[in-house]
Amino acid sequence: MDLFTAMKISASGMYAERVRLNVAAMNLANAHVTRTLDGGPYRAKSVVFQEIPLSRETENNQATFQQNLDSALSKVRVQEIVDDKEPFMEVFDPSHPDADRNGIVKLPNVNVMEQMVDIMAATRAYEANVTLLESAKTMALKTLELAR
C-alpha cells in the first residue's frame, strides 16, 4: 500500500464521520420539534455506511503478496441517510398547541443519550483518521528528505 492510498482511506473515513456528526447534531437540534413542514414531529435520522473495496487489477491473474494485501483494503462512503423507525413518544399535555383532542402530544423519537454517544464516537473516529493522515503526511515528507 502506498501513502496516497492510506490518505484516500483516511479521507473517506473523515468525510463519513463528518456526515455522521452533522446528522447527530441535527437530531439533537430537533429533539423537541413537534411540528415539521411534513406535519407531525421530527423523525430522527441515521447514517448508513458502505464499504468500497480498493481492489486492483492483476496481470495474468497472478496476484502478488502486495496485491493481495491491497485487495483487502477498503474505503467507506455514506450510502444513505435513513429515518429512524422508532415510534414517537407520546405525553399527556392538553395545554400544548400540538396536542390532539385527547391532550396527547407526539414528541420526536430522538434519544438524546444515543445521539451524544454517536457524537462522541464520530468525533473519536474522525480524530483517528486525522492522526492517520498526519502520519502518512509525515512519512511522505521524510521520504522526500531522504531523496535529497
N, C-alpha and C positions, 0 to 999 in steps of 0.2 A: 504494500500500500504506500502510495506517495503522500507527501504532506498536503497536497491540494485536495486529495480525496478525503483526508481527515478533516480538512477545513470545510468541505462541502457537507459532510455528515454533520459536523458541529453546527454549521449554519442552518441546516434543515431542522435540527433539534431546537435551535434558538427561535426560529420562526414559529414552529409548532407550539412551543411553550409560551410564547408571547400571545398567540391566539387564545390558548387555554387561560392565561392570566386575564386577558381582556374579557372573555366570556364570564369568568367567575366574578370579576369586578362589576360587570353589567348585571349579573344575577343579584349581587348584594345591593347594588343601587336601586333595584326594582323590587326589593324584598317586601315592600309594603304597598305596592301599587295594586289597587283593587279595580281599576278601570283603565283598560288599554284601548287603542284605536280599533282593535278587533272586537271589543266588547268583552267583559269578564276580566278576571285578574290576570296578572302577568304569569306566564308559564316559564319556569326555569329552563335553561338550555345547557347542553353538554357537548363537549368536543369529542369527535371520533377520529382517532389517528389511524393511519395506514402505513404499513411498511413498504418501501420501494427498494427492491434489491439492486445492488450495483454490480450486476454480472457483466462480464466481459466476454467477447467472442474469443474462442481458442482456435489456433491454427492446427489443422489436421486432426482435430478432436483429441489432441494430446495436451492435457492441462498440466501445467507445472504446479509446483507447490504454491508459488506466489499467486497464480491464477485461481487455484482452489481457495486460498485464503481470501482473495479479493471477492470471490463469488459468495462468500459467507457474510460480506458486509452489506449493510442496507441503510438507507436514509429513511426519514419519516416525513409524512406530509399530513395535512389536515384533510381528511376525506369529506367530512361534513359536520355541520353543527345541527344537532337534533333537539327537539323539545323533550323535556323530562315528562315521563308518563305518570308520575306520582299524582295522586288526586289532590285537589285543592283542600286546604284546611278550612273548616267551617267553624265560625264562632257566633255566638248569640250577642248581637249589639243592635237593638232596634233603632238607636239614635244615629247610626252610621248612614250616610247618604246612599250607599250602595247595598243596603240591607233589602232583602226580599220581603214579601208580605208577612212571613213568619219571624222576621227580625234576624235572619241568618245572613251573615256576610261571608263570602268566599274570599279567602286570602291566598296569595301566591304560594306555590309549592316549593319555595326556596328554603332550604335548610341552611341557616347561617353558619352553623358549625362545619358542615360539609364544605361549604364554599371557602371558609377560612383555611381549612386543611388543604383544599385544592390550590388555593393561592400560595400557601407555604411550599407545597410540593412543586408547583410550577416554577416558583422563584428559585428553589434549590436546583432543579434540573437546568434552568436557564443559566445559573451561576456555574454549574459543572460544565456546560457547553462552552461558556466564555473562557473558563480555565483551559479547556482542551484547545480552543482556538488560539489562546495566548501561547500555549506550549508549542503548538505547531509553528506559529509565527517566530518564536524564539529559535526553534531548531532550524528554520529556513534562514534566518539571519546568521546564525552560527555557521551554517554550511557556506553561505556567501563569504563570510570572513575567512574560512579555510581556503577558499578558492583564490584569494588574493595572493 
